[in-house]
């Protein structure tokens, strides 16, 4: 699989992660934790993918991959905190994580576009 294929796959995974986070933010508080755990696992996988991509790509694509990786790092940190919070705090944190997931998709989309 070449670099572009890997990046397209990562973008699809980022979109899936974004959907998971929005779903988690909208679920009942008791149902949120398993969804958050799954999202954190996916975020860690994506972070590894973007870290590899940043070292193997052009400067502009690397910058976007690093931005996506940073959003994932922030999201993982928030998710870890959310696992220890009350239901209301978890819901607010899940919403913030969903915003970071959107930023990951945006950065991944930019990284996947060929330079002009």
C-alpha positions as CSV (number, residue, x, y, z in Angstrom):
1,X,0.0,0.0,0.0
2,X,1.5,3.3,-1.0
3,X,1.5,6.5,1.0
4,X,-1.6,8.0,-0.7
5,X,-3.5,4.8,-0.1
6,X,-2.5,4.8,3.6
7,X,-3.6,8.4,3.9
8,X,-6.9,7.8,2.2
9,X,-7.5,4.9,4.6
10,X,-6.5,7.1,7.6
11,X,-9.0,9.8,6.3
12,X,-11.8,7.2,6.2
13,X,-10.8,6.1,9.7
14,X,-10.8,9.7,10.9
15,X,-14.3,10.2,9.5
16,X,-15.4,7.0,11.3
17,X,-13.9,8.3,14.5
18,X,-15.7,11.6,14.1
19,X,-19.0,9.8,13.7
20,X,-18.2,7.7,16.8
21,X,-17.5,10.8,18.9
22,X,-20.7,12.5,17.8
23,X,-22.6,9.3,18.6
24,X,-21.0,9.1,22.0
25,X,-21.8,12.7,22.8
26,X,-25.4,12.1,22.0
27,X,-25.8,8.8,23.9
28,X,-27.3,8.4,27.4
29,X,-24.6,8.9,30.1
30,X,-24.5,5.2,31.0
31,X,-23.9,4.1,27.5
32,X,-21.1,6.7,26.8
33,X,-18.1,4.9,28.4
34,X,-17.9,1.9,26.0
35,X,-18.2,4.3,23.0
36,X,-15.5,6.5,24.4
37,X,-13.2,3.5,25.0
38,X,-13.6,2.4,21.4
39,X,-13.0,6.0,20.2
40,X,-9.8,6.2,22.2
41,X,-8.5,3.0,20.7
42,X,-9.3,4.3,17.2
43,X,-7.7,7.7,18.0
44,X,-4.5,6.0,19.1
45,X,-4.3,3.9,15.9
46,X,-4.8,7.0,13.8
47,X,-2.2,8.9,15.8
48,X,0.3,6.2,14.9
49,X,-0.7,6.4,11.2
50,X,-0.4,10.2,11.1
51,X,3.0,10.1,12.9
52,X,4.3,7.7,10.3
53,X,2.8,9.7,7.5
54,X,4.5,12.9,8.8
55,X,7.9,11.4,8.4
56,X,7.3,10.1,4.9
57,X,5.6,13.0,3.1
58,X,6.1,16.4,1.7
59,X,6.4,19.4,4.1
60,X,2.8,20.6,3.6
61,X,1.3,17.1,4.0
62,X,3.6,16.4,7.0
63,X,2.4,19.7,8.6
64,X,-1.2,18.6,8.3
65,X,-0.5,15.1,9.5
66,X,1.3,16.6,12.5
67,X,-1.8,18.8,13.1
68,X,-4.1,15.8,12.9
69,X,-1.8,13.9,15.3
70,X,-1.9,16.8,17.8
71,X,-5.7,16.9,17.7
72,X,-5.7,13.1,18.3
73,X,-3.3,13.5,21.3
74,X,-5.6,16.2,22.8
75,X,-8.6,14.0,22.2
76,X,-6.9,10.9,23.8
77,X,-6.1,13.0,26.8
78,X,-9.6,14.3,27.1
79,X,-11.0,10.8,26.7
80,X,-8.9,9.5,29.4
81,X,-10.1,12.2,31.7
82,X,-13.7,11.6,30.6
83,X,-13.5,8.0,31.8
84,X,-13.0,9.3,35.3
85,X,-15.7,12.0,35.3
86,X,-19.4,12.2,36.2
87,X,-22.0,11.7,33.5
88,X,-22.5,15.4,32.9
89,X,-18.8,16.1,32.7
90,X,-18.4,13.1,30.4
91,X,-21.0,14.5,28.0
92,X,-19.3,17.9,27.9
93,X,-15.9,16.3,27.3
94,X,-17.3,14.0,24.6
95,X,-18.6,17.1,22.8
96,X,-15.1,18.7,22.9
97,X,-13.7,15.4,21.7
98,X,-16.1,15.4,18.8
99,X,-14.9,18.9,17.9
100,X,-11.3,17.6,17.8
101,X,-12.4,14.7,15.7
102,X,-13.8,17.2,13.2
103,X,-10.4,19.0,13.2
104,X,-8.7,15.6,12.6
105,X,-10.9,15.1,9.5
106,X,-10.2,18.6,8.3
107,X,-6.4,18.2,8.7
108,X,-6.4,14.7,7.1
109,X,-8.4,16.0,4.2
110,X,-5.8,18.7,3.6
111,X,-3.0,16.2,3.9
112,X,-4.6,13.9,1.4
113,X,-5.0,16.5,-1.3
114,X,-2.2,16.5,-3.8
115,X,-0.1,19.7,-3.8
116,X,-1.1,22.2,-6.5
